[in-house]
Amino acid sequence: MDPPPSERCRASPSSETATVTTTDTRSVPAVRMGPVTAEKLREHNSLFSSLLKEYAYFVEDDMVTGTIPPELTGTYYRNGPGLQIDNPRYRRHTFDGDGMILSLSFKDGRAYFRNRFVRTEGFVKEQAAGRPLFRNSFTRGSADGSLFFNPFDLSFKNVANTGVLSWAGQLYALWEGGLPYRMDPVTLETRGESRMGGALRGNTFGAHYRVTAERDGSRRWVAFSAASGFGGASITFYEFAEDGRMLHETAHPLEGVSMAFVHDMLVSEHYYIIVLGPVEFDGAKFLTSYMLSQCSIAECLVYQGDKPARVVLVPRPGRPSGKVLAPRVLETQPCFVFHHLNAFEAERPGAPAVGGGGPAEPLVVVDTVAWDSVSFSVNQYTYGPEYYNGGSRSHMVRLVCDPAAGTVASHRLLRRTVEFPVADPRVVGRPHSLAWAGCDMVDHPLHWGPNQGIVRLAIDERLGLRPAAAGGGKAAADARVLSSPEGTAEGVAADVWFAGERCFVGEPQFVPRPGSTAEGDGWLLAAVHNAETQRGEVVILDAQDLSAGPVATIRLPHRLPAGLHGSWDAAYTGPADGDEVPRWQELGTIRPL
């Protein structure tokens, strides 16, 4: 299912057919990328299923097409809902599935695969019972589909299914509605719920985070938790040292916010950054639809498209510059953000160099994926092909925030829809010129589709920072992006890899090339669902040349359910040379619910 080398897919803005050009001498047929059909949607939805086996095995040579780079050394971890509750009596949103961690360890051109479920307290009890016992954020009515429903019981199961990070000798499975679960980074055995050595006083911890490189060469895990209650909403930021110690804890109230839905965060040199979409809790819906088991608690969060989004800048403590900055809340056009790319601070155009009398507060640049709107009623059971006809689209945008002036300028970077953006981890919190994201292959001003490719964006670092050229302002600039043959803003170049007509791509993971410090020098790893074979694949792409196709494709002998987020650790966690380890092991079987 791999495309030929050098294949480049590009859609004309006036056509629904992607054209393919290539420098390869082989004949490449045109790829039809029209509006999403019911058949395409069925194939995409086959991704949302369970994997009921736990494995540990060596990736054999006949599973690999191409060559795994011999210098690729370390472990790719990925978390996602590996166990779905899809009994027609109580089928659930995929986000409520139980977390499953996979690891793929690389060394000397070989790979070793493991997957284990996060054995949360709720998972263990439900496996013993053989049926659902607990509700969750997207559950409609009772846990088991019965009429016995207590709508005021908002104690949900920690599914630990969203993020994953190896830190200070522990592997953490993360879910924003509960505490982290510790796991063994080698065996993937669950060790238990964690309060991070007593650092966490609340009962939630964000699934997203940023790992920064400090000036002294050390790394920091920057994380957050959000809380809502009768006393209002607030957000707390944490910074952890490489040995696991908490270095800073910063709490910040979110004024005028009834329900804080914060899925991701960013960090720059001096700020923690979140974007609050105009989402409010609908009390009337809670007292009617929710109480009657017609919607979940998550569906009571309603997008308010007539209200602005807000960029919240919270100063980081203890920065080497010694700057003392004030918190800022800046309004911008309505949008909702699940996932960010990166943020950095920039001098104002024409300002003196740092230390030369420049402004106390720099501009803050936020590159993010902005959704036009959002509905938490959309899931794998409730939407059809019409969902991909206009409606809520996800765009890569640049927000240039001026804390002193209290303004935000928004710049759309790309026509095609994207999600799961990633940057080179070596530039987290600093200026970047490259980005990667899962993308649709329709690339049309109106129609779009699920992620079937990965796009690489080369971005002028000063985009949006220079005085705007004449030409009609933001609306005209966005229109030029939609109608341009390249489908990109001025100062942006795109390169796209297409996984295949019946293949669907998860979040890409950037892995730096050992010994290199150049931004973008490395590989992308991505899990792919092949709807034709109903099995999983993991591709390794040259991050600087996506359209050349994978340098290696690992075809797994089983499916990979929908994943959410992953991470990379430079430590190899597969069997050591000389270990007497079976080449194939089935570690356990999970009961369907």
JOPETA-V851301 format. One record per residue. N is the residue number from 1. SS is DSSP state (~ for helix, > for strand, _ for the rest). OMEGA is omega as a letter, one per 30 degrees, with the letter a starting at -180 (* if undefined). Layout:
N SS OMEGA
N SS OMEGA
This chain:
1 _ l
2 _ l
3 _ l
4 _ l
5 _ l
6 _ l
7 _ l
8 > a
9 > a
10 > a
11 > l
12 _ a
13 _ a
14 _ a
15 _ l
16 _ a
17 _ l
18 > l
19 > a
20 > l
21 > a
22 _ l
23 _ l
24 _ a
25 _ l
26 _ l
27 _ a
28 _ a
29 _ l
30 _ a
31 > l
32 _ l
33 _ l
34 _ l
35 _ a
36 _ l
37 _ l
38 ~ l
39 ~ l
40 ~ a
41 ~ l
42 ~ l
43 ~ l
44 ~ a
45 ~ l
46 _ l
47 _ a
48 _ a
49 _ a
50 _ l
51 _ a
52 _ l
53 > l
54 > a
55 > l
56 > a
57 > l
58 > l
59 _ a
60 _ a
61 ~ a
62 ~ l
63 ~ a
64 > l
65 > a
66 > a
67 _ l
68 _ a
69 _ a
70 _ l
71 _ l
72 _ a
73 _ l
74 > a
75 > l
76 > l
77 > l
78 > l
79 > l
80 > a
81 > a
82 > l
83 > l
84 _ l
85 _ a
86 _ l
87 _ a
88 _ a
89 _ a
90 _ a
91 _ a
92 _ l
93 _ a
94 ~ a
95 ~ l
96 ~ l
97 _ a
98 > a
99 > l
100 > l
101 > l
102 > l
103 > l
104 > a
105 > a
106 > l
107 > l
108 _ l
109 _ l
110 > a
111 > l
112 > a
113 > l
114 > l
115 > l
116 > l
117 > l
118 _ a
119 _ l
120 _ l
121 ~ a
122 ~ l
123 ~ a
124 ~ a
125 ~ l
126 ~ l
127 ~ l
128 ~ a
129 ~ a
130 _ l
131 _ l
132 _ l
133 _ a
134 _ l
135 _ l
136 _ a
137 _ a
138 _ l
139 _ l
140 _ l
141 _ a
142 _ a
143 _ a
144 _ l
145 _ a
146 _ l
147 _ a
148 _ a
149 _ l
150 _ a
151 _ a
152 _ l
153 _ a
154 _ l
155 _ a
156 _ l
157 _ l
158 _ a
159 _ l
160 _ a
161 _ a
162 _ a
163 > l
164 > l
165 > l
166 > a
167 > l
168 _ l
169 _ l
170 > l
171 > a
172 > l
173 > a
174 > l
175 _ a
176 _ a
177 _ a
178 _ a
179 _ l
180 > l
181 > l
182 > l
183 > l
184 _ a
185 _ l
186 _ a
187 _ a
188 _ l
189 _ a
190 > a
191 > l
192 > l
193 > a
194 > l
195 _ l
196 _ l
197 _ a
198 _ a
199 _ a
200 _ a
201 _ l
202 _ a
203 _ l
204 _ l
205 _ a
206 _ l
207 _ l
208 _ a
209 _ l
210 > l
211 > a
212 > l
213 > a
214 _ a
215 _ a
216 _ l
217 _ l
218 _ l
219 > l
220 > l
221 > a
222 > a
223 > a
224 > l
225 > l
226 > a
227 > l
228 > l
229 > a
230 _ l
231 _ a
232 > a
233 > l
234 > l
235 > l
236 > l
237 > a
238 > l
239 > a
240 > l
241 _ a
242 _ l
243 _ l
244 _ a
245 _ l
246 > a
247 > a
248 > l
249 > a
250 > l
251 > a
252 > l
253 > l
254 > a
255 _ l
256 _ a
257 _ l
258 _ a
259 _ a
260 _ l
261 _ l
262 _ a
263 _ a
264 _ l
265 _ l
266 > l
267 > l
268 _ a
269 _ a
270 _ a
271 > l
272 > a
273 > l
274 > l
275 > l
276 > l
277 _ a
278 _ l
279 > a
280 > l
281 > a
282 _ a
283 ~ l
284 ~ l
285 ~ l
286 ~ a
287 ~ l
288 ~ a
289 ~ a
290 ~ a
291 _ a
292 _ l
293 _ a
294 _ l
295 _ l
296 _ l
297 _ l
298 ~ a
299 ~ l
300 ~ l
301 > a
302 > l
303 > l
304 _ a
305 _ l
306 _ a
307 _ a
308 _ l
309 > a
310 > l
311 > a
312 > l
313 > a
314 > a
315 > l
316 _ l
317 _ l
318 _ a
319 _ a
320 _ a
321 _ a
322 _ a
323 _ l
324 _ a
325 _ a
326 _ l
327 _ l
328 > l
329 > a
330 > l
331 > l
332 > a
333 _ a
334 _ l
335 _ l
336 > a
337 > l
338 > a
339 > l
340 > l
341 > a
342 > l
343 > l
344 > l
345 > a
346 > l
347 _ l
348 _ l
349 _ l
350 _ a
351 _ l
352 _ l
353 _ l
354 _ a
355 _ a
356 _ l
357 _ l
358 _ a
359 _ a
360 _ a
361 _ l
362 _ l
363 > l
364 > a
365 > a
366 > l
367 > a
368 > l
369 > a
370 > l
371 > l
372 _ l
373 _ a
374 _ l
375 > a
376 _ l
377 _ a
378 _ l
379 _ a
380 _ a
381 _ a
382 _ a
383 _ l
384 _ a
385 ~ a
386 ~ l
387 ~ a
388 ~ l
389 > a
390 _ l
391 _ a
392 _ l
393 _ a
394 > a
395 > l
396 > a
397 > l
398 > l
399 > l
400 > a
401 > l
402 > a
403 _ a
404 _ a
405 _ a
406 _ a
407 > l
408 > l
409 > a
410 > a
411 > l
412 > a
413 _ a
414 > l
415 _ a
416 _ l
417 _ a
418 > l
419 > a
420 > l
421 > l
422 > l
423 _ l
424 _ a
425 ~ a
426 ~ a
427 ~ l
428 _ l
429 _ l
430 _ a
431 _ l
432 _ l
433 _ a
434 > l
435 > l
436 > l
437 > l
438 > a
439 > l
440 _ l
441 _ l
442 _ l
443 _ a
444 _ a
445 _ a
446 _ a
447 > l
448 _ a
449 _ l
450 _ a
451 _ l
452 _ l
453 > l
454 > l
455 > l
456 > l
457 > l
458 > a
459 > l
460 _ a
461 _ a
462 _ l
463 _ a
464 _ a
465 _ l
466 _ l
467 _ a
468 _ l
469 _ l
470 _ l
471 _ l
472 _ l
473 ~ a
474 ~ a
475 ~ l
476 ~ l
477 ~ l
478 ~ l
479 ~ l
480 ~ l
481 ~ a
482 ~ a
483 ~ a
484 _ l
485 _ a
486 _ a
487 _ a
488 > l
489 _ l
490 _ a
491 _ l
492 > l
493 > a
494 > l
495 > a
496 > l
497 > a
498 > a
499 _ a
500 _ a
501 _ a
502 _ a
503 > a
504 > a
505 > l
506 _ a
507 _ l
508 _ l
509 > l
510 > l
511 > l
512 > l
513 _ a
514 _ l
515 _ a
516 _ l
517 _ a
518 _ l
519 _ l
520 _ l
521 _ a
522 > a
523 > l
524 > l
525 > l
526 > l
527 > a
528 > l
529 > l
530 > a
531 _ l
532 _ a
533 _ a
534 _ l
535 > a
536 > l
537 > l
538 > a
539 > l
540 > a
541 > l
542 > a
543 _ a
544 _ a
545 _ a
546 ~ a
547 ~ l
548 ~ l
549 _ a
550 _ l
551 _ l
552 > l
553 > l
554 > l
555 > a
556 _ a
557 _ a
558 _ l
559 _ l
560 _ l
561 _ l
562 _ l
563 _ l
564 _ a
565 > a
566 > l
567 > l
568 > l
569 > a
570 _ l
571 _ l
572 _ a
573 _ l
574 _ l
575 _ l
576 _ l
577 _ l
578 _ l
579 _ l
580 _ a
581 _ l
582 _ a
583 _ a
584 > l
585 > l
586 > a
587 > a
588 > l
589 > a
590 _ a
591 _ l
592 _ a
593 _ *
